[in-house]
Amino acid sequence: MPTDLPPVDKAKFVAAKRASAYVEDGMTVGLGTGSTAAWLVRCLGERAQTEGLRFRGVPTSERTADLARELGLEITTLEEARWLDLTIDGADEHDARLDLIKGAGGALLREKIVATASERMIVIADASKKVETLGACPLPVEVIPFGWQTTCALIEEALIGLDVMGREVTLRMEGEAPFVTDEGNHILDLHLKRIGDPRRLGLMLNQIAGVVENGLFVDICDVVVTGYADGRVTLHDETRGTLEETRYEFVTEDNIFTDISD
Ligand SMILES: O=C(CO)[C@H](O)[C@H](O)COP(=O)(O)O
């Protein structure tokens, strides 16, 4: 582990470290995308090295696949695995019902397919991701490049009359060109500020021609693992609330965190 992690990375790291303990020998595990998910992959790489943990990972992006390969982890495809025991992934926002916005990293389509093929989905996050109402961060919608301007106009029209606060829709760019997802599509970011009814909005968006998938994950996540920069980690589920509070601590200069909760 690198030394001198910034506080937000410490928080992401401890969340990932706690969640990595959910992975058991022989499991098939969805590996999310983003900076928190990258910590998870590193933590699993460490468990594979130190404990001989064996599992099959299903990466949700080319980036995650590259990292897993670099660390010598066994990866497979969803086509081959079909069903997974568990997916562990980051999120851009989650509310108290554990509904999510995902896709700031542009991997929402594969992430949603892999999460819904999994027995359980665990989200790992720093505390900034918890919100009262979803929508402060833009909602990504993956669209087919063909006629994306028409799809954009249809989305804008459909937003009228919905319980949202903003209605601006922008095409995600990468430099001068539109961003292209791993599936070859574009992303429209919906700046809604407040989403009153995530389920209704998600269903509505997916009915529009040209929309492939949206970044609302409703009733998919089972547990949120939240990390804090001081080493605290909480586990939260929708029905039972906070299930566990653990504490990790820097004990060596190598930034090895130790569970001191027992
Ligand atoms: O949905 C995602 C990628 O499509 C990520 O999980 C989400 O953006 C969180 O990223 P990070 O862990 O870097 O904050």
The ligand as a MOL file (V3000), in Angstrom:
LIG
                    3D

  0  0  0     0  0            999 V3000
M  V30 BEGIN CTAB
M  V30 COUNTS 14 13 0 0 0
M  V30 BEGIN ATOM
M  V30 1 O -20.3310 3.9800 -10.7790 0
M  V30 2 C -19.1270 4.0060 -10.8440 0
M  V30 3 C -18.3920 3.8730 -12.1170 0
M  V30 4 O -19.2610 3.7910 -13.2140 0
M  V30 5 C -18.3070 4.1460 -9.6020 0
M  V30 6 O -18.5650 3.0690 -8.7740 0
M  V30 7 C -18.6670 5.4260 -8.9140 0
M  V30 8 O -18.4570 6.4820 -9.8280 0
M  V30 9 C -17.8490 5.6510 -7.6440 0
M  V30 10 O -16.5220 5.9310 -7.9660 0
M  V30 11 P -15.4160 6.1900 -6.8630 0
M  V30 12 O -15.2830 4.9340 -6.0810 0
M  V30 13 O -14.1700 6.5270 -7.6630 0
M  V30 14 O -15.8560 7.3540 -6.0150 0
M  V30 END ATOM
M  V30 BEGIN BOND
M  V30 1 2 1 2
M  V30 2 1 2 3
M  V30 3 1 2 5
M  V30 4 1 3 4
M  V30 5 1 5 6
M  V30 6 1 5 7
M  V30 7 1 7 8
M  V30 8 1 7 9
M  V30 9 1 9 10
M  V30 10 1 10 11
M  V30 11 2 11 12
M  V30 12 1 11 13
M  V30 13 1 11 14
M  V30 END BOND
M  V30 END CTAB
M  END
